Amino acid sequence: MTIKQVFFIAALGSTGDRSATSAPPEGKDFGISPEEEVTRAEEAPLYNKLPENEKQYALFTDGSSRIVGKHRRWKAAVWSPIGQVTETAEGESSQFAEVKAIQLALDIAE
């Protein structure tokens, strides 16, 4: 991923005029050294293509929220072939639930 792509992706999440998002400001390095620059991401193999001895390490995450009455409820879930973990609570967004699901998966992976 180039600095230009990082800048453009970051700008997509902002509000306002997006006409200036085609290039980063001149001289701005965003703190990424050439060694840290991501040039290519690789997709993981499909679950059914994993060797049997690696399937036990697969973790799938999901998070969502909805309005129930006057309250926002969220749920984060992690599924693996070994078991399932869920956590629910009140008051947060779908994005929070997605991040919470990743946190739960990292806790399981430890």
PEVENSUL-V782676 format. One record per residue. N is the residue number from 1. BURIAL is + if it has 16 or more other ideal C-beta (glycine too) atoms within 10 Angstrom, else -. Layout:
n: [N;N]
burial: [BURIAL;BURIAL]
This chain:
n: [1;2;3;4;5;6;7;8;9;10;11;12;13;14;15;16;17;18;19;20;21;22;23;24;25;26;27;28;29;30;31;32;33;34;35;36;37;38;39;40;41;42;43;44;45;46;47;48;49;50;51;52;53;54;55;56;57;58;59;60;61;62;63;64;65;66;67;68;69;70;71;72;73;74;75;76;77;78;79;80;81;82;83;84;85;86;87;88;89;90;91;92;93;94;95;96;97;98;99;100;101;102;103;104;105;106;107;108;109;110]
burial: [-;-;-;-;-;-;+;+;-;-;-;-;-;-;-;-;-;-;-;-;+;-;-;+;-;-;-;-;-;-;-;-;-;-;-;-;-;-;-;-;-;-;-;-;-;-;-;-;-;-;-;-;-;-;-;-;-;-;+;-;+;-;+;-;+;-;-;-;-;-;-;+;+;+;+;+;+;+;+;+;-;-;-;-;+;-;-;-;-;-;-;+;-;-;-;+;+;+;-;+;+;-;-;+;+;-;-;-;-;-]
